[in-house]
Amino acid sequence: MDQEQARHWLATALAEARASLAEGGIPIGAALYGADGTLLGRGHNRRVQDDDPSLHAETAAFRAAGRRRSYRGTTMVTTLSPCWYCSGLVRQFGITRVVVGEASTFPGAHGWLHAHGVEVLVLDDPDCTALMRGFIDRHPELWSEDIGDGE
């Protein structure tokens, strides 16, 4: 995958992450792009806003893309390495590629995706990292809950 294109697409996901933060939510955003580069769907983590533990950024973008005969050739772009739940969505529906903004604050399951034939590109984007680090520092309990560490 072309790095310049990936960074351009990441800007969509990053805008979604910022929107979530502005709404009082967890700043993770995602976008699903078609094989031809068309934006199919975008969304952000809405666990807090909607009181819905299943509404991660990737699932929001996937839902916004709507029903398709096939997701082959599509690219899921996310500001943070996808968790097991979102990685399962990628595998279940045959999404071909995942672009990750950053994986230093949360390693996620992008390695598992790569091991199972999904093309993965980790951009180590400093804006994505700063956004997550700032959120984690200010809201450690909420972050712990989001990643399934809450008690």
GROMACS elastic network, one bead per residue, 0.5 to 0.9 nm:
[ bonds ]
;  ai    aj funct       b0    kb
    1     4     6  0.88090   500
    1     5     6  0.76503   500
    1     6     6  0.70637   500
    1    97     6  0.86985   500
    1    99     6  0.89508   500
    1   119     6  0.85693   500
    1   120     6  0.89836   500
    1   121     6  0.76221   500
    2     5     6  0.53847   500
    2     6     6  0.62025   500
    2     7     6  0.87563   500
    3     7     6  0.60941   500
    3     8     6  0.85461   500
    3   121     6  0.85519   500
    3   123     6  0.80387   500
    4     7     6  0.52031   500
    4     8     6  0.62378   500
    4     9     6  0.87195   500
    5     8     6  0.50434   500
    5     9     6  0.62407   500
    5    10     6  0.85298   500
    6     9     6  0.51492   500
    6    10     6  0.60511   500
    6    11     6  0.88076   500
    6    77     6  0.79842   500
    6    99     6  0.67526   500
    6   121     6  0.83702   500
    6   123     6  0.82329   500
    7    11     6  0.64516   500
    7    99     6  0.88416   500
    7   101     6  0.84193   500
    7   123     6  0.77251   500
    7   125     6  0.85813   500
    8    11     6  0.54083   500
    8    12     6  0.74501   500
    9    12     6  0.55365   500
    9    13     6  0.70533   500
    9    14     6  0.89720   500
    9    31     6  0.76436   500
    9    33     6  0.81530   500
    9    37     6  0.89968   500
    9    39     6  0.87203   500
    9    77     6  0.69052   500
    9    99     6  0.87435   500
   10    13     6  0.50972   500
   10    14     6  0.60566   500
   10    15     6  0.85806   500
   10    30     6  0.79888   500
   10    31     6  0.79233   500
   10    77     6  0.61481   500
   10    78     6  0.69990   500
   10    79     6  0.69965   500
   10    99     6  0.76987   500
   10   100     6  0.81079   500
   10   101     6  0.67280   500
   11    15     6  0.61384   500
   11    16     6  0.86616   500
   12    15     6  0.52423   500
   12    16     6  0.64877   500
   12    17     6  0.88580   500
   12    29     6  0.80077   500
   12    30     6  0.74131   500
   12    31     6  0.66141   500
   12    42     6  0.75932   500
   12    77     6  0.85514   500
   13    16     6  0.50525   500
   13    17     6  0.62794   500
   13    18     6  0.87616   500
   13    28     6  0.77649   500
   13    31     6  0.54664   500
   13    42     6  0.71213   500
   13    43     6  0.75268   500
   13    44     6  0.77739   500
   13    57     6  0.87481   500
   13    77     6  0.65838   500
   13    78     6  0.58870   500
   13    79     6  0.60717   500
   13   101     6  0.86703   500
   14    18     6  0.62517   500
   14    19     6  0.85692   500
   14    27     6  0.84842   500
   14    28     6  0.75177   500
   14    29     6  0.57708   500
   14    30     6  0.75177   500
   14    78     6  0.79846   500
   14    79     6  0.61043   500
   14   101     6  0.83606   500
   14   127     6  0.82344   500
   14   128     6  0.69376   500
   15    18     6  0.51668   500
   15    19     6  0.62229   500
   15    20     6  0.87747   500
   15    29     6  0.71909   500
   16    20     6  0.62926   500
   16    21     6  0.87395   500
   16    27     6  0.78260   500
   16    28     6  0.71319   500
   16    30     6  0.67930   500
   16    31     6  0.84581   500
   16    42     6  0.74327   500
   16    43     6  0.59850   500
   16    44     6  0.52883   500
   16    45     6  0.84874   500
   16    57     6  0.84006   500
   17    20     6  0.51606   500
   17    21     6  0.63939   500
   17    22     6  0.87409   500
   17    25     6  0.88563   500
   17    26     6  0.75289   500
   17    30     6  0.76365   500
   17    43     6  0.82986   500
   17    44     6  0.58247   500
   17    45     6  0.74899   500
   17    57     6  0.82106   500
   17    79     6  0.72989   500
   17   128     6  0.86354   500
   17   131     6  0.84629   500
   18    21     6  0.50702   500
   18    22     6  0.61866   500
   18    23     6  0.86759   500
   18    26     6  0.89716   500
   18    27     6  0.58718   500
   18    28     6  0.77365   500
   18    29     6  0.77328   500
   18    44     6  0.87463   500
   18   131     6  0.81451   500
   19    22     6  0.50655   500
   19    23     6  0.63234   500
   19    24     6  0.88564   500
   19    25     6  0.84611   500
   19    27     6  0.75258   500
   19    29     6  0.83789   500
   19    44     6  0.75622   500
   20    23     6  0.50818   500
   20    24     6  0.64569   500
   20    26     6  0.59931   500
   20    27     6  0.52500   500
   20    28     6  0.70683   500
   20    29     6  0.76255   500
   20    43     6  0.89501   500
   20    44     6  0.59888   500
   20    45     6  0.64605   500
   20    46     6  0.70142   500
   20    49     6  0.84529   500
   21    24     6  0.51036   500
   21    26     6  0.57515   500
   21    28     6  0.82270   500
   21   135     6  0.84205   500
   22    25     6  0.72021   500
   22    27     6  0.84883   500
   23    26     6  0.87753   500
   23    46     6  0.89630   500
   23    49     6  0.71600   500
   24    27     6  0.87034   500
   24    48     6  0.74179   500
   24    49     6  0.70981   500
   25    28     6  0.86521   500
   25    44     6  0.88743   500
   25    45     6  0.69580   500
   25    46     6  0.63279   500
   25    47     6  0.71679   500
   25    48     6  0.53778   500
   25    49     6  0.60971   500
   26    29     6  0.89595   500
   26    44     6  0.83037   500
   26    45     6  0.60093   500
   26    46     6  0.73296   500
   26    47     6  0.76450   500
   26    48     6  0.73074   500
   26   132     6  0.85756   500
   26   135     6  0.76243   500
   26   142     6  0.81603   500
   26   143     6  0.76353   500
   26   146     6  0.81058   500
   27    44     6  0.74633   500
   27    45     6  0.68714   500
   27    57     6  0.89490   500
   27    79     6  0.85767   500
   27   131     6  0.71013   500
   27   132     6  0.67257   500
   27   135     6  0.74200   500
   28    43     6  0.88778   500
   28    44     6  0.57617   500
   28    45     6  0.55643   500
   28    56     6  0.79316   500
   28    57     6  0.59431   500
   28    58     6  0.87956   500
   28    78     6  0.73540   500
   28    79     6  0.58189   500
   28    80     6  0.65214   500
   28   128     6  0.86747   500
   28   131     6  0.89382   500
   28   132     6  0.79821   500
   29    42     6  0.77630   500
   29    43     6  0.59525   500
   29    45     6  0.63581   500
   29    56     6  0.84657   500
   29    57     6  0.50371   500
   29    58     6  0.73158   500
   29    60     6  0.88290   500
   29    61     6  0.83368   500
   29    77     6  0.83418   500
   29    78     6  0.57937   500
   29    79     6  0.56323   500
   29    80     6  0.79035   500
   30    41     6  0.85201   500
   30    42     6  0.57764   500
   30    43     6  0.55808   500
   30    44     6  0.60522   500
   30    45     6  0.84572   500
   30    56     6  0.89470   500
   30    57     6  0.52598   500
   30    58     6  0.53357   500
   30    59     6  0.85338   500
   30    60     6  0.77873   500
   30    61     6  0.58997   500
   30    62     6  0.87799   500
   30    76     6  0.70108   500
   30    77     6  0.53441   500
   30    79     6  0.64171   500
   30    80     6  0.86569   500
   31    39     6  0.72821   500
   31    40     6  0.75956   500
   31    41     6  0.56783   500
   31    43     6  0.63918   500
   31    44     6  0.86257   500
   31    57     6  0.82109   500
   31    58     6  0.71690   500
   31    60     6  0.86576   500
   31    61     6  0.53070   500
   31    62     6  0.77977   500
   31    65     6  0.88910   500
   31    75     6  0.81714   500
   31    76     6  0.58885   500
   31    77     6  0.51412   500
   31    78     6  0.65765   500
   32    38     6  0.86578   500
   32    39     6  0.62445   500
   32    40     6  0.55125   500
   32    41     6  0.52357   500
   32    42     6  0.62565   500
   32    58     6  0.81220   500
   32    61     6  0.60298   500
   32    62     6  0.65417   500
   32    64     6  0.88009   500
   32    65     6  0.70394   500
   32    74     6  0.68307   500
   32    75     6  0.56466   500
   32    77     6  0.61800   500
   32    78     6  0.87692   500
   33    36     6  0.78763   500
   33    37     6  0.56633   500
   33    38     6  0.54953   500
   33    40     6  0.53085   500
   33    41     6  0.71766   500
   33    42     6  0.88375   500
   33    65     6  0.87899   500
   33    73     6  0.88378   500
   33    74     6  0.55488   500
   33    75     6  0.51210   500
   33    76     6  0.64929   500
   33    77     6  0.77692   500
   34    37     6  0.51704   500
   34    38     6  0.50952   500
   34    39     6  0.63858   500
   34    40     6  0.62263   500
   34    71     6  0.80286   500
   34    72     6  0.86849   500
   34    73     6  0.66192   500
   34    75     6  0.65273   500
   35    38     6  0.73261   500
   35    71     6  0.89782   500
   35    72     6  0.79559   500
   35    74     6  0.50938   500
   35    75     6  0.73263   500
   36    73     6  0.85494   500
   36    74     6  0.85381   500
   37    40     6  0.88192   500
   37    74     6  0.85218   500
   37    75     6  0.87636   500
   39    42     6  0.76552   500
   39    65     6  0.83336   500
   40    61     6  0.81041   500
   40    62     6  0.83052   500
   40    64     6  0.73810   500
   40    66     6  0.79797   500
   41    60     6  0.81001   500
   41    62     6  0.62849   500
   41    63     6  0.73573   500
   41    66     6  0.77150   500
   42    57     6  0.81511   500
   42    58     6  0.82001   500
   42    60     6  0.68451   500
   42    62     6  0.74296   500
   42    63     6  0.85984   500
   42    64     6  0.62423   500
   42    65     6  0.73842   500
   43    46     6  0.86432   500
   43    56     6  0.85496   500
   43    57     6  0.54931   500
   43    58     6  0.70861   500
   43    59     6  0.78842   500
   43    62     6  0.80824   500
   43    63     6  0.85668   500
   43    64     6  0.71742   500
   44    55     6  0.81871   500
   44    56     6  0.66744   500
   44    58     6  0.72859   500
   44    59     6  0.84900   500
   44    60     6  0.61325   500
   44    61     6  0.71908   500
   45    48     6  0.80183   500
   45    49     6  0.85442   500
   45    55     6  0.59452   500
   45    58     6  0.77638   500
   45    59     6  0.83779   500
   45    60     6  0.71225   500
   46    49     6  0.51052   500
   46    50     6  0.57010   500
   46    51     6  0.75347   500
   46    52     6  0.70425   500
   46    53     6  0.81828   500
   46    54     6  0.85850   500
   46    55     6  0.54359   500
   46    56     6  0.63612   500
   46    57     6  0.72506   500
   46    60     6  0.80573   500
   47    50     6  0.56983   500
   47    51     6  0.52845   500
   47    54     6  0.68390   500
   47    55     6  0.53758   500
   47    56     6  0.66269   500
   47   146     6  0.79819   500
   48    51     6  0.50473   500
   48    52     6  0.69878   500
   48    53     6  0.79259   500
   48   142     6  0.89253   500
   49    52     6  0.78802   500
   50    53     6  0.84930   500
   50    55     6  0.80437   500
   51    55     6  0.87051   500
   52    55     6  0.57124   500
   52    56     6  0.88177   500
   53    56     6  0.75093   500
   53   146     6  0.80122   500
   54    59     6  0.77157   500
   54    85     6  0.86388   500
   55    58     6  0.81242   500
   55    59     6  0.60264   500
   55    60     6  0.61190   500
   56    59     6  0.53361   500
   56    60     6  0.61921   500
   56    61     6  0.87641   500
   56    85     6  0.88486   500
   56    86     6  0.75574   500
   57    60     6  0.50722   500
   57    61     6  0.62483   500
   57    62     6  0.85511   500
   57    78     6  0.75462   500
   57    79     6  0.89340   500
   57    86     6  0.86298   500
   58    61     6  0.51665   500
   58    62     6  0.60368   500
   58    63     6  0.85423   500
   58    76     6  0.74208   500
   58    77     6  0.81429   500
   58    78     6  0.69049   500
   58    82     6  0.77639   500
   58    86     6  0.62052   500
   58    87     6  0.89661   500
   58    89     6  0.84184   500
   58    90     6  0.88788   500
   59    63     6  0.59861   500
   59    64     6  0.84416   500
   59    86     6  0.68281   500
   59    89     6  0.77203   500
   60    63     6  0.51842   500
   60    64     6  0.61222   500
   60    65     6  0.86784   500
   61    64     6  0.50503   500
   61    65     6  0.62681   500
   61    76     6  0.84018   500
   62    65     6  0.51973   500
   62    66     6  0.69176   500
   62    67     6  0.88670   500
   62    76     6  0.84434   500
   62    89     6  0.88019   500
   63    66     6  0.54222   500
   63    67     6  0.78710   500
   64    67     6  0.89602   500
   65    68     6  0.81909   500
   67    70     6  0.86196   500
   68    71     6  0.66970   500
   70    73     6  0.86067   500
   70    74     6  0.89909   500
   70    93     6  0.75004   500
   70    94     6  0.76816   500
   70    95     6  0.86675   500
   71    74     6  0.56190   500
   71    75     6  0.87421   500
   71    93     6  0.61739   500
   71    94     6  0.58180   500
   71    95     6  0.53364   500
   71    96     6  0.76069   500
   72    75     6  0.87236   500
   72    93     6  0.79250   500
   72    94     6  0.55520   500
   72    95     6  0.53980   500
   72    96     6  0.56048   500
   72    97     6  0.89553   500
   73    94     6  0.83870   500
   73    95     6  0.66205   500
   73    96     6  0.52083   500
   73    97     6  0.74184   500
   74    94     6  0.84717   500
   74    95     6  0.54416   500
   74    96     6  0.56128   500
   74    97     6  0.65116   500
   74    98     6  0.87120   500
   75    95     6  0.63598   500
   75    96     6  0.61306   500
   75    98     6  0.55257   500
   75    99     6  0.71611   500
   76    90     6  0.78988   500
   76    95     6  0.71368   500
   76    96     6  0.82326   500
   76    97     6  0.63001   500
   76    99     6  0.62597   500
   76   100     6  0.85043   500
   77    80     6  0.89404   500
   77    97     6  0.83945   500
   77    98     6  0.57206   500
   77   100     6  0.61128   500
   77   101     6  0.77149   500
   78    81     6  0.69118   500
   78    82     6  0.72983   500
   78    98     6  0.75680   500
   78    99     6  0.62419   500
   78   100     6  0.51957   500
   78   101     6  0.60598   500
   78   102     6  0.85238   500
   79    82     6  0.87069   500
   79    99     6  0.82600   500
   79   100     6  0.57440   500
   79   102     6  0.61906   500
   79   103     6  0.86644   500
   79   125     6  0.84533   500
   79   128     6  0.59067   500
   79   129     6  0.85163   500
   80    83     6  0.87100   500
   80   100     6  0.57679   500
   80   101     6  0.55177   500
   80   102     6  0.51250   500
   80   103     6  0.58791   500
   80   104     6  0.86432   500
   80   105     6  0.80692   500
   80   106     6  0.71202   500
   80   107     6  0.83728   500
   80   108     6  0.79101   500
   80   128     6  0.73965   500
   80   129     6  0.83493   500
   80   132     6  0.83727   500
   81    99     6  0.85632   500
   81   100     6  0.54936   500
   81   101     6  0.72592   500
   81   102     6  0.62513   500
   81   103     6  0.50786   500
   81   104     6  0.85759   500
   81   105     6  0.88098   500
   81   106     6  0.65106   500
   81   107     6  0.60145   500
   81   109     6  0.67538   500
   81   110     6  0.61015   500
   81   122     6  0.81593   500
   82    85     6  0.77321   500
   82    86     6  0.55550   500
   82    87     6  0.57327   500
   82    98     6  0.89212   500
   82   100     6  0.78681   500
   82   103     6  0.87701   500
   82   106     6  0.86080   500
   82   107     6  0.81679   500
   82   108     6  0.51281   500
   82   109     6  0.59282   500
   82   110     6  0.63954   500
   83    86     6  0.54113   500
   83    87     6  0.59694   500
   83    88     6  0.84969   500
   83   106     6  0.85001   500
   83   107     6  0.82407   500
   83   109     6  0.55715   500
   83   110     6  0.80382   500
   83   147     6  0.77569   500
   84    88     6  0.59787   500
   84    89     6  0.86496   500
   84   108     6  0.68177   500
   84   109     6  0.57032   500
   84   110     6  0.87454   500
   84   112     6  0.89288   500
   85    88     6  0.52069   500
   85    89     6  0.65916   500
   86    90     6  0.64414   500
   86    91     6  0.88114   500
   86   109     6  0.87424   500
   87    90     6  0.50509   500
   87    91     6  0.63554   500
   87    92     6  0.85407   500
   87   108     6  0.84626   500
   87   109     6  0.63981   500
   87   110     6  0.72142   500
   87   112     6  0.82310   500
   87   113     6  0.66976   500
   88    91     6  0.51030   500
   88    92     6  0.58346   500
   88    93     6  0.85178   500
   88   113     6  0.86245   500
   89    92     6  0.50507   500
   89    93     6  0.61728   500
   89    94     6  0.83175   500
   89    95     6  0.83058   500
   90    93     6  0.56650   500
   90    94     6  0.59722   500
   90    95     6  0.50723   500
   90    96     6  0.78861   500
   90    97     6  0.85486   500
   90    98     6  0.82870   500
   90   113     6  0.81630   500
   90   118     6  0.84930   500
   91    94     6  0.51150   500
   91    95     6  0.64640   500
   91    96     6  0.84846   500
   91   113     6  0.74196   500
   91   116     6  0.82707   500
   91   118     6  0.79074   500
   92    95     6  0.80421   500
   94   118     6  0.84680   500
   95    98     6  0.78029   500
   95   118     6  0.75630   500
   96   117     6  0.81531   500
   96   118     6  0.55161   500
   96   119     6  0.63990   500
   96   120     6  0.89205   500
   97   118     6  0.55151   500
   97   120     6  0.58370   500
   97   121     6  0.80075   500
   98   110     6  0.80275   500
   98   113     6  0.85643   500
   98   118     6  0.71951   500
   98   119     6  0.62758   500
   98   121     6  0.64099   500
   98   122     6  0.84335   500
   99   119     6  0.84128   500
   99   120     6  0.58948   500
   99   122     6  0.60165   500
   99   123     6  0.73527   500
  100   103     6  0.71411   500
  100   110     6  0.82108   500
  100   120     6  0.74343   500
  100   121     6  0.60677   500
  100   123     6  0.60698   500
  100   124     6  0.77418   500
  100   125     6  0.86447   500
  101   121     6  0.85974   500
  101   122     6  0.61242   500
  101   123     6  0.51979   500
  101   124     6  0.57560   500
  101   125     6  0.53095   500
  101   126     6  0.84535   500
  101   127     6  0.85787   500
  101   128     6  0.59519   500
  101   129     6  0.78586   500
  102   105     6  0.74500   500
  102   106     6  0.80894   500
  102   107     6  0.85075   500
  102   122     6  0.62685   500
  102   123     6  0.61824   500
  102   125     6  0.57515   500
  102   126     6  0.78727   500
  102   128     6  0.61740   500
  102   129     6  0.60153   500
  103   106     6  0.52687   500
  103   108     6  0.70341   500
  103   110     6  0.86453   500
  103   122     6  0.72649   500
  103   123     6  0.87249   500
  103   124     6  0.69574   500
  103   129     6  0.80716   500
  104   107     6  0.60936   500
  104   124     6  0.77976   500
  104   129     6  0.72466   500
  105   129     6  0.69769   500
  105   132     6  0.69224   500
  105   133     6  0.67950   500
  105   136     6  0.86285   500
  106   147     6  0.86352   500
  107   110     6  0.75540   500
  107   111     6  0.85710   500
  108   111     6  0.79355   500
  108   112     6  0.89004   500
  109   112     6  0.52685   500
  109   113     6  0.64936   500
  109   114     6  0.88381   500
  110   114     6  0.62061   500
  110   115     6  0.86029   500
  110   118     6  0.87396   500
  110   120     6  0.68378   500
  110   121     6  0.89872   500
  110   122     6  0.87104   500
  111   114     6  0.50948   500
  111   115     6  0.61828   500
  111   116     6  0.86951   500
  111   120     6  0.80917   500
  112   115     6  0.50206   500
  112   116     6  0.63270   500
  112   117     6  0.89900   500
  112   118     6  0.87693   500
  113   116     6  0.51326   500
  113   117     6  0.65963   500
  113   118     6  0.52994   500
  113   119     6  0.77328   500
  113   120     6  0.74326   500
  114   117     6  0.53558   500
  114   119     6  0.58519   500
  114   120     6  0.58912   500
  115   118     6  0.73014   500
  122   125     6  0.83685   500
  123   126     6  0.89306   500
  124   127     6  0.89385   500
  124   128     6  0.79000   500
  124   129     6  0.74798   500
  125   128     6  0.54616   500
  125   129     6  0.63541   500
  125   130     6  0.87787   500
  126   129     6  0.50108   500
  126   130     6  0.60048   500
  126   131     6  0.84925   500
  127   130     6  0.51618   500
  127   131     6  0.60949   500
  127   132     6  0.86722   500
  128   131     6  0.52158   500
  128   132     6  0.63306   500
  128   133     6  0.86177   500
  129   132     6  0.53134   500
  129   133     6  0.60066   500
  129   134     6  0.84614   500
  130   133     6  0.51355   500
  130   134     6  0.59662   500
  130   135     6  0.84724   500
  131   134     6  0.53854   500
  131   135     6  0.63022   500
  131   136     6  0.87578   500
  132   135     6  0.50536   500
  132   136     6  0.60367   500
  132   137     6  0.85020   500
  133   136     6  0.51373   500
  133   137     6  0.60855   500
  133   138     6  0.86229   500
  134   137     6  0.52167   500
  134   138     6  0.62860   500
  134   139     6  0.85602   500
  135   138     6  0.51886   500
  135   139     6  0.58267   500
  135   140     6  0.77832   500
  135   143     6  0.79351   500
  136   139     6  0.51712   500
  136   140     6  0.50149   500
  136   141     6  0.83874   500
  136   142     6  0.81245   500
  136   143     6  0.59774   500
  136   144     6  0.86249   500
  137   140     6  0.59734   500
  139   142     6  0.54585   500
  139   143     6  0.62141   500
  139   144     6  0.86533   500
  140   143     6  0.50674   500
  140   144     6  0.60257   500
  140   145     6  0.85958   500
  141   144     6  0.50593   500
  141   145     6  0.62445   500
  141   146     6  0.86599   500
  141   149     6  0.89393   500
  141   150     6  0.72051   500
  142   145     6  0.50534   500
  142   146     6  0.61794   500
  142   147     6  0.88317   500
  142   150     6  0.80379   500
  143   147     6  0.63660   500
  143   148     6  0.86350   500
  143   149     6  0.83329   500
  143   150     6  0.84251   500
  144   147     6  0.54453   500
  144   148     6  0.62923   500
  144   150     6  0.51846   500
  144   151     6  0.87611   500
  145   148     6  0.51555   500
  145   149     6  0.54431   500
  145   151     6  0.76799   500
  146   149     6  0.73780   500
  146   150     6  0.76241   500
  147   150     6  0.77903   500
  148   151     6  0.85392   500
